[in-house]
Amino acid sequence: MKRFLPWLITGLFAAWIAAALFPRSPREGFDIREFGQLPVLLNGRVQPLDSVARNSLLVMRGGQTVPVEHKTVLSGLPLVEAMFVGQEKASSNEWWVASRRMNATEWLMEVMMRPEQADTRRIFYVTHPELRSLLRLPEGGQKYFSFNDLRPGFDALEPQAKRVLGADGVEGIKPELRTPFEKQVAKLFSSLQLYLKLKNTLRPDTSDSFTAEIAAFRRAFPAGLIAVRHQQAGEDYDKGDFQRILALADLYQNLSKYTDVLVVPPPHPETSRDNWSNVGASLLATVPKGEVDPAVTYYAAMIDAYRQDRPADFNRTLAQYRQWLGQRLGPELTKGRHEFFFNEFGPFNKAIAIYIFALLLAAISWLNWSQWLNRTAFYLVILGFIVHTAGLVSRMILEGRPPVTNLYSSAIFIGWGAVLLGIVLERIYRDGIGLVTASTIGFLTLLIAHHLSLEGDTMEMLRAVLDTNFWLATHVVTVTIGYASTFVAGFLGILYILRGFFTRSLSEATAKALARMMYGIVCFATLFSFIGTVLGGIWADQSWGRFWGWDPKENGALIIVLWNATILHARWGGMIRERGLAAMTVFGNIVTSWSWFGVNMLGIGLHAYGFMDKALFWLVLFVCSQVALIALAAVPPRHWASFRAAAGVAAGPSPAGPFPGIRKPGPASAGA
């Protein structure tokens, strides 16, 4: 039976993934999935409304769903049961209870088409006591608040936001110098601005029947235009016509300035495919000619159908708009559909789940040396790697760029490279070390990528100076493989130290295998780090006119090369043995993490993109953990659990310990 368990468990995970490839569309109600696939232009790239919704929710709420909640009294229930039923505590005996969760596209539809209802959803995160007091929010354990909850405090929030972010020619406070209160003020104010922009994307948020308003605008324009001309010429004019056209023009003028989401495609097929506009600008540009853009008409009809709860009319208009759009911008419509599918499938979240399960099985297999557990973990790592690769390739196709374009994509690619190296190690040594390495680094790097995605769109356009050419593409891919390899070597060093110091499982064979793995990976990392750094210099010479400029990122890449070379020289010269090799590879984790993230926190240099002040605490914590591991490696071997166990077994005829570098107690054992 155990012979078939690896295939059975792997098959269950494969079936779970296959089921996600064919989601079911609801037969009744509004066609939310089709609406989420509609393409728009935002952040310099065409993307589906689903991506706009997901990225906006990540920034505002930190997730991609919104609970549909109501308050209820749960005073008679135990605390544990109340927390299970209620999503969050509202007061001493009241809890917010969620009946269901809205997906991101459904929430965005409500924000754009029925904002009075969306204003009641709790999506804004406020925890700082000083900010809560400033906004006059109720005391208690509640962390999330609605737009209506925050509305009374807007007048108090705006001066603080201007002070922190800067306004009217006054420079704000730099992100790295902000207090926790100021950081949350900036975060909340930016989230509120984003929310208001979304509310005014398709229509003024005060509009009731948008179709009727557009019709009134068209009727008022001819007479209003005559009144405006007469008024400018100093002649008699109809004040009613003048006021009507002026009010509507001001409304749509403000609408055109307020939103960043461009939903109206280029007016003519022969114009630039990037010449999208928003609803307000489109109305001001087309109504004087007596024509309203069909996209605006379709959206207006969908808005009215949604507000009047007519799903059949909404779905029919949506299908007509998609058909019309496909005749003009077929590739954009296809891209929106593909990116929507990518978002819905969520390959990296599924890879995280598979890596975690594989890690648990691999760790358990170490305890009882069960071969079927080891085989199952290996198959699952392969499956996770396939899903990981599919997600990586899909992002490359959607972006039309190499796999590494920003910090988010670098985390994904570093994890991918580490998993590949772990699989290779497992195929060579078949001792579970490669599985633990692959699953752990794969899980951690994808978790880092998830937290990086909270900053917004992860497929945003590159800076012009970082735009893709051959040398940049090869540079970032090669040097990132070097990063991944250095981390793999460091993780193997961590395994050596932890197993040797805390457990009795570091036998002579295991110690030798780990040493060979570390040495081979360091050689690999040195090669790719060096080639990647040289390729970066060639690209810099073509793009910036100089091969090397001692930029912080350049210095970090050079330090990684030098440190890996130092490890190899120390090993070749006999200055270190297995324990010293493990300690030096762990220090390589510190070097690489600072070169990867640390330079982005400096805010200087040509590579200072993607400032990450939130990551400073976690980076320092990671460095401290690595220093603690190095300190453990420096402890004399006679205090290691594996040495004590081996010394007890080998006591008597043989003075040698169970693995090289750990000998019998005495001065010789203190060597590295």
MITI-722400 format. One record per residue (C-alpha): x, y, z; residue in three letters. Coordinates in steps of 0.001 Angstrom, whole numbers, padded with zeros to 6 digits, always signed. Example, Ala and Ser with C-alpha at 12.3 -4.5 7.8 and 13.67 -1.06 7.14 Angstrom:
BEGIN
+012300-004500+007800ALA +013670-001060+007140SER 
END
This chain:
BEGIN
+000000+000000+000000MET +002821+002422+000893LYS +004173+001928-002599ARG +001144+003756-004038PHE +000755+006445-001358LEU +003281+008896-002942PRO +001407+008785-006229TRP -001974+009023-004511LEU -001048+012092-002440ILE +000622+013779-005400THR -002404+012966-007537GLY -004699+014657-005018LEU -002651+017850-005181PHE -002561+017632-008976ALA -006352+017249-009044ALA -006679+020319-006805TRP -004579+022308-009259ILE -006474+020953-012273ALA -009806+021919-010686ALA -008564+025508-010354ALA -007856+025587-014085LEU -011561+025190-014867PHE -013523+027455-012498PRO -017294+027416-012679ARG -019117+030582-013696SER -022387+031331-011866PRO -025436+030814-014063ARG -027455+033540-012368GLU -026759+037079-011279GLY -024269+039580-012609PHE -021439+038167-014702ASP -018656+039352-012405ILE -015945+037231-014041ARG -016568+038673-017513GLU -016621+042210-016141PHE -013299+041601-014368GLY -011688+040648-017693GLN -012420+044024-019347LEU -009137+045763-020248PRO -008223+049249-019014VAL -005034+051300-019008LEU -003380+051996-015649LEU +000235+052528-014559ASN +001328+052631-018199GLY +000068+049156-019082ARG -003133+047478-020222VAL -004583+045282-017495GLN -007984+043796-016598PRO -010287+045453-014092LEU -009702+042399-011906ASP -006031+043393-011504SER -007067+046960-010651VAL -009411+045593-007991ALA -006924+043116-006494ARG -004017+045566-006351ASN -006212+048299-004869SER -007538+045985-002158LEU -004031+044778-001330LEU -002936+048375-000781VAL -006009+049347+001262MET -006926+046200+003189ARG -003972+043869+002774GLY -006076+041152+001108GLY -008030+040387-002033GLN -011499+039845-000580THR -013928+041984+001423VAL -016258+040533+004084PRO -019989+041240+003867VAL -020656+041807+007577GLU -023158+042786+010193HIS -022874+043450+013916LYS -024270+040968+016397THR -024242+040480+020161VAL -022310+037383+021248LEU -022088+038008+024964SER -023370+034532+025792GLY -020715+032689+023796LEU -017263+031692+025001PRO -014424+033831+023698LEU -013000+031117+021437VAL -016387+030410+019851GLU -017089+034128+019428ALA -013805+034636+017652MET -014605+031699+015379PHE -018009+033136+014445VAL -017071+036821+014445GLY -014407+038249+012192GLN -013495+041062+014564GLU -014599+042500+017881LYS -016578+045746+017550ALA -017210+046536+021218SER -017321+044826+024600SER -020105+042425+023577ASN -020508+043004+019841GLU -018730+041246+017004TRP -018576+041733+013273TRP -019912+038567+011669VAL -019303+037869+007970ALA -022015+036078+006010SER -019739+035744+002968ARG -016763+037367+001286ARG -016846+039463-001889MET -014072+038891-004399ASN -012075+041871-005603ALA -013969+042405-008871THR -017353+042278-007159GLU -016125+044874-004666TRP -014815+047118-007463LEU -018151+046932-009289MET -019861+048109-006120GLU -017349+050931-005616VAL -017745+052175-009197MET -021476+051662-009625MET -023038+051702-006165ARG -020613+053721-004005PRO -023180+054493-001307GLU -023152+050765-000466GLN -019385+050394-000884ALA -018878+053227+001628ASP -020168+050879+004356THR -017533+048155+003729ARG -014738+048019+006298ARG -011584+048145+004174ILE -009367+050790+005823PHE -006840+049601+008415TYR -006378+051967+011390VAL -004689+050806+014604THR -002481+053641+015867HIS -004183+055086+018992PRO -003214+058671+018165GLU -004646+058379+014661LEU -007822+056736+015977ARG -008249+059620+018389SER -007626+062140+015607LEU -010329+060528+013457LEU -012736+060222+016411ARG -013029+056472+015983LEU -014577+054335+018738PRO -012303+052607+021204GLU -012071+048830+021230GLY -010500+045999+019275GLY -011833+047021+015865GLN -009040+047430+013281LYS -010887+047945+009998TYR -013201+050863+009283PHE -015444+051961+006446SER -015353+055164+004429PHE -018418+056343+006342ASN -016658+055652+009658ASP -013719+057841+008614LEU -015735+060637+006996ARG -016173+062739+010201PRO -012402+062867+010663GLY -011410+063991+007154PHE -010951+067633+008189ASP -008533+066581+010935ALA -006677+064069+008745LEU -005956+066356+005783GLU -003577+068813+007571PRO -001590+065913+009016GLN -001385+064254+005601ALA -000163+067468+003962LYS +002473+067819+006666ARG +003719+064253+006156VAL +003368+063922+002379LEU +003969+067555+001430GLY +001655+069920-000434ALA +001506+073462-001824ASP +005245+073583-002427GLY +006108+072392+001087VAL +008363+069348+001231GLU +007003+066416+003201GLY +008775+064110+005625ILE +011026+061471+004063LYS +009668+057918+004507PRO +012694+056757+006481GLU +012241+059615+008993LEU +008527+059165+009670ARG +007200+058073+013036THR +004737+055137+013247PRO +001897+057665+013502PHE +003094+059546+010417GLU +003520+056315+008451LYS -000058+055287+009168GLN -001318+058785+008316VAL +000433+058587+004933ALA -000862+055058+004337LYS -004456+055899+005222LEU -004520+059149+003243PHE -003110+057430+000147SER -005684+054641+000520SER -008513+057180+000779LEU -007291+058983-002324GLN -007138+055699-004220LEU -010644+054824-003068TYR -012041+058188-004221LEU -010400+057760-007606LYS -012007+054351-008011LEU -015406+055766-007037LYS -015140+058352-009805ASN -013768+056055-012509THR -016973+055332-014447LEU -019255+058125-013267ARG -019442+060954-010728PRO -020040+059300-007376ASP -023080+061580-006902THR -024721+060402-010132SER -027961+058432-010069ASP -028855+057524-013669SER -025695+058021-015712PHE -027439+057262-019013THR -029985+060023-018353ALA -027216+062454-017378GLU -025290+061802-020598ILE -028469+062323-022608ALA -029134+065596-020776ALA -025572+066701-021476PHE -025996+066045-025181ARG -029289+067953-025262ARG -027901+070883-023291ALA -024708+071250-025264PHE -025900+072955-028507PRO -027857+075680-026707ALA -025196+075951-024023GLY -022444+076393-026577LEU -024394+079271-028169ILE -024892+080861-024746ALA -021169+080569-023958VAL -020196+082216-027253ARG -022653+085068-026738HIS -021444+085552-023167GLN -017814+085727-024280GLN -018752+088242-027011ALA -020584+090464-024521GLY -023963+089807-026142GLU -027251+088773-024597ASP -027429+085075-023757TYR -029756+082594-022098ASP -028540+082315-018505LYS -030345+079007-017959GLY -028593+077358-020911ASP -025310+078885-019803PHE -025577+077633-016215GLN -026638+074128-017249ARG -023759+073603-019648ILE -021292+075203-017234LEU -022341+072922-014353ALA -022131+069766-016461LEU -018822+070802-018034ALA -017322+071508-014605ASP -018565+068130-013365LEU -016947+066185-016198TYR -013846+068362-016137GLN -013303+067421-012489ASN -014093+063809-013323LEU -011437+063812-016039SER -008795+065103-013618LYS -009548+062874-010665TYR -009208+059274-011839THR -006131+057406-013078ASP -007968+054381-014467VAL -008465+054906-018216LEU -011449+052806-019294VAL -012232+054359-022710VAL -010143+052779-025511PRO -008564+054782-028354PRO -011295+056518-030399PRO -010063+055245-033765HIS -008252+052041-034741PRO -005559+054020-036549GLU -004609+056021-033438THR -002012+054891-030916SER -003096+051826-028958ARG -001946+053629-025790ASP -004264+056595-026395ASN -006828+055580-023767TRP -008838+058165-021811SER -011175+058359-018841ASN -014916+058902-018990VAL -014826+062610-018186GLY -012172+063435-020790ALA -013994+061328-023371SER -017277+063162-022805LEU -015641+066585-023058LEU -013835+065554-026255ALA -016669+063838-028119THR -019872+065648-027169VAL -018937+068871-029078PRO -018890+066721-032198LYS -022298+065323-031375GLY -020928+061843-030663GLU -020554+059976-027409VAL -017930+057254-027436ASP -019659+053837-027570PRO -017540+052628-024625ALA -019034+055376-022428VAL -022534+054436-023587THR -021967+050760-022814TYR -020551+051514-019357TYR -023454+053886-018607ALA -025967+051172-019521ALA -024144+048636-017325MET -024120+051096-014415ILE -027862+051714-014637ASP -028599+047982-014930ALA -026420+047247-011895TYR -027977+050005-009791ARG -031490+048861-010715GLN -030608+045201-010054ASP -031220+044010-013611ARG -028530+041311-014124PRO -029912+040141-017486ALA -029615+043647-018968ASP -026181+044069-017405PHE -024881+040798-018858ASN -026328+041523-022292ARG -024722+044992-022433THR -021448+043547-021160LEU -021449+040930-023946ALA -022179+043610-026544GLN -019322+045764-025266TYR -016897+042849-025323ARG -017926+042062-028909GLN -017478+045715-029937TRP -014120+045898-028146LEU -012894+042672-029722GLY -013364+044155-033190GLN -011145+047122-032310ARG -008666+045938-029681LEU -008579+042154-029883GLY -005064+041730-028418PRO -005896+043935-025434GLU -009083+042002-024774LEU -007153+038729-024968THR -004478+040045-022598LYS -007131+041064-020100GLY -008618+037576-020230ARG -005231+035910-019764HIS -004198+038123-016854GLU -007583+037560-015213PHE -007044+033799-015474PHE -003529+034186-014024PHE -004903+036193-011078ASN -007718+033741-010462GLU -005494+030664-010644PHE -002917+032140-008230GLY +000007+029827-009088PRO +002352+031164-006433PHE -000150+030729-003597ASN -000694+027133-004699LYS +003064+026571-004914ALA +003403+027861-001324ILE +000853+025318-000095ALA +002603+022469-001919ILE +006061+023470-000652TYR +004821+023622+002953ILE +003299+020142+002748PHE +006429+018779+001078ALA +008590+020330+003816LEU +006515+018662+006532LEU +006784+015262+004854LEU +010525+015658+004288ALA +011081+016646+007926ALA +009002+013716+009192ILE +010914+011341+006923SER +014114+012397+008707TRP +012660+011240+012024LEU +011800+007696+010973ASN +013713+007450+007669TRP +010526+006477+005859SER +011225+006066+002176GLN +007626+006565+001058TRP +007455+009912+002877LEU +010700+010968+001213ASN +009394+009937-002201ARG +006106+011758-001641THR +007960+014925-000655ALA +010109+014646-003780PHE +007096+014274-006070TYR +005379+017218-004381LEU +008442+019434-004764VAL +008476+018541-008457ILE +004779+019422-008697LEU +005305+022686-006825GLY +008216+023516-009094PHE +006029+022934-012173ILE +003353+025293-010808VAL +006065+027793-009797HIS +007538+027635-013306THR +004119+028063-014915ALA +003526+031199-012874GLY +006969+032567-013716LEU +006554+031938-017447VAL +003032+033403-017402SER +004317+036620-015861ARG +007025+036826-018522MET +004433+036436-021279ILE +002053+038981-019739LEU +004826+041535-019222GLU +006756+040723-022382GLY +009936+041018-020321ARG +012593+038819-018675PRO +011730+037088-015381PRO +013338+039746-013146VAL +012041+043322-013405THR +011541+044397-009762ASN +011946+043180-006186LEU +008758+041095-006375TYR +009821+039208-009491SER +013355+038785-008133SER +011948+037013-005063ALA +009958+034678-007297ILE +012955+033944-009511PHE +015364+033432-006608ILE +012926+030921-005124GLY +012570+029194-008476TRP +016340+028863-008867GLY +016751+027601-005306ALA +014070+024942-005788VAL +015747+023788-008998LEU +019108+023475-007236LEU +017448+021612-004351GLY +015904+019123-006780ILE +019303+018553-008404VAL +020916+017996-004989LEU +018225+015486-004041GLU +018663+013566-007280ARG +022394+013297-006612ILE +022455+012536-002857TYR +018936+011177-002143ARG +019131+011998+001569ASP +016270+014502+001969GLY +018565+017504+002335ILE +017779+018755-001148GLY +014048+018403-000470LEU +014189+020419+002750VAL +016325+023041+001027THR +014041+023335-002002ALA +010750+023408-000106SER +011958+025800+002619THR +013569+028390+000328ILE +010739+028074-002195GLY +008146+028704+000508PHE +010045+031583+002143LEU +010848+033453-001076THR +007252+033200-002304LEU +006097+034433+001103LEU +008452+037419+000731ILE +007019+038021-002742ALA +003486+037988-001316HIS +004365+040722+001182HIS +006061+042738-001558LEU +002828+042562-003581SER +001084+044594-000857LEU +002760+047681-002307GLU +000542+047552-005426GLY +000868+046482-009057ASP +003728+043982-009421THR +003690+044206-013236MET +004089+047970-013422GLU +006123+049492-016217MET +009872+049720-015681LEU +011698+052999-015419ARG +013049+054099-018765ALA +016615+053618-017526VAL +015785+049996-016692LEU +013970+049239-019929ASP +014786+045873-021403THR +017601+045152-023802ASN +019729+042061-024322PHE +022443+042944-021804TRP +019984+043928-019081LEU +017959+040749-019543ALA +021025+038505-019313THR +022470+040543-016437HIS +019449+040361-014145VAL +018803+036683-014846VAL +022421+035642-014325THR +023095+037720-011222VAL +019794+036593-009654THR +020798+032958-010200ILE +023950+033889-008295GLY +021806+035290-005462TYR +019714+032105-005384ALA +022792+029870-005324SER +024375+031824-002485THR +021182+031476-000440PHE +021084+027726-001130VAL +024664+027363+000099ALA +023791+029401+003189GLY +020745+027254+003902PHE +022878+024112+003680LEU +025214+025740+006186GLY +022246+026356+008482ILE +021251+022690+008235LEU +024804+021633+009093TYR +024911+023851+012178ILE +021437+023074+013495LEU +021678+019322+012957ARG +025159+019188+014419GLY +024526+021367+017475PHE +020993+020372+018494PHE +020529+016818+017193THR +022447+013584+016910ARG +021635+013156+013216SER +024809+014715+011756LEU +026706+011544+010978SER +030026+011381+009184GLU +028353+010577+005864ALA +025828+013400+006264THR +028527+015888+007226ALA +030630+014993+004198LYS +027604+015197+001908ALA +026649+018627+003256LEU +030212+019853+002847ALA +030309+018695-000784ARG +026945+020334-001421MET +028050+023650+000103MET +031320+023641-001798TYR +029693+022815-005145GLY +026951+025430-004732ILE +029480+028115-003734VAL +031465+027373-006897CYS +028279+027684-008919PHE +027306+030915-007116ALA +030742+032457-007654THR +030599+031799-011381LEU +027119+033227-011915PHE +027627+036184-009560SER +030810+037157-011375PHE +029357+036771-014882ILE +026187+038599-013864GLY +028162+041503-012421THR +030271+041824-015577VAL +027149+041725-017763LEU +025674+044468-015579GLY +028731+046595-016264GLY +028358+046060-020020ILE +024703+047110-019823TRP +025579+050141-017673ALA +028211+051183-020202ASP +025602+051101-022975GLN +022802+052744-020966SER +024642+055174-018689TRP +027950+055632-020466GLY +030123+054099-017756ARG +031033+050501-016862PHE +031271+050998-013113TRP +030162+053833-010843GLY +030430+052429-007294TRP +026649+052525-006979ASP +025395+050771-003780PRO +023771+047990-005828LYS +026962+047522-007838GLU +028993+047410-004646ASN +026625+044777-003230GLY +027003+042567-006299ALA +030798+042887-006106LEU +030815+042026-002400ILE +028843+038832-003103ILE +031451+037796-005694VAL +034338+038602-003344LEU +032770+036776-000406TRP +032104+033619-002416ASN +035662+033776-003736ALA +036912+034196-000148THR +035059+031036+000906ILE +036663+029061-001902LEU +040168+030359-001117HIS +039726+029608+002585ALA +038624+026086+001736ARG +041410+025498-000806TRP +044035+026843+001620GLY +042930+024547+004434GLY +041975+027488+006681MET +038493+026087+007216ILE +036953+022650+007329ARG +033286+021653+007273GLU +032255+023698+010302ARG +034042+026815+009070GLY +032605+026321+005591LEU +029106+026217+007091ALA +029704+029407+009098ALA +031032+031293+006067MET +028131+030239+003849THR +025697+031455+006521VAL +027462+034820+006516PHE +026882+034789+002755GLY +023151+035000+003567ASN +023802+038323+005310ILE +025850+039670+002424VAL +023256+038653-000157THR +020237+039907+001803SER +021797+043353+002210TRP +022759+043452-001440SER +019238+042358-002410TRP +017122+044505-000055PHE +019458+046721+001952GLY +020559+048965-000895VAL +016916+049732-001708ASN +016524+051172+001775MET +019334+053685+001275LEU +017294+055696-001221GLY +020398+056680-003198ILE +022023+055601-006425GLY +020690+054719-009847LEU +019438+051372-008543HIS +017428+052940-005676ALA +014042+051803-006925TYR +011375+050117-004815GLY +012160+051712-001426PHE +011200+049224+001271MET +011217+050910+004693ASP +008794+048279+006068LYS +011302+045510+005377ALA +014021+047045+007574LEU +012810+045368+010774PHE +012602+041944+009121TRP +015967+042394+007442LEU +017631+043271+010747VAL +015873+040338+012418LEU +017112+038009+009676PHE +020679+039278+010040VAL +020549+038787+013812CYS +019355+035203+013321SER +022252+034506+010963GLN +024745+036022+013418VAL +023320+033752+016135ALA +023830+030723+013881LEU +027418+031751+013176ILE +027949+032047+016930ALA +026649+028479+017328LEU +029089+027326+014664ALA +031915+028886+016687ALA +031060+026785+019752VAL +033716+024052+020187PRO +032595+020716+018696PRO +032742+018919+022039ARG +029566+020829+022971HIS +027693+019715+019844TRP +025022+017038+020351ALA +026190+015070+017302SER +029782+015085+018545PHE +028794+013922+022012ARG +026704+011104+020528ALA +029485+010079+018166ALA +032099+010291+020905ALA +030020+007939+023035GLY +029671+005422+020213VAL +033233+005697+019008ALA +034872+005804+022461ALA +037593+003218+022750GLY +039705+002071+019869PRO +039217+005011+017503SER +040031+008561+018616PRO +038428+010039+015528ALA +034962+011570+015602GLY +032185+010512+013279PRO +032854+013178+010634PHE +035730+015393+009542PRO +036266+018577+011520GLY +034940+017085+014770ILE +037574+015048+016526ARG +037984+013789+020059LYS +037667+016456+022783PRO +040721+018555+023172GLY +042561+021475+021564PRO +042408+019945+018079ALA +038611+019872+018164SER +038387+023649+018403ALA +039375+024074+014767GLY +036839+025078+012157ALA 
END
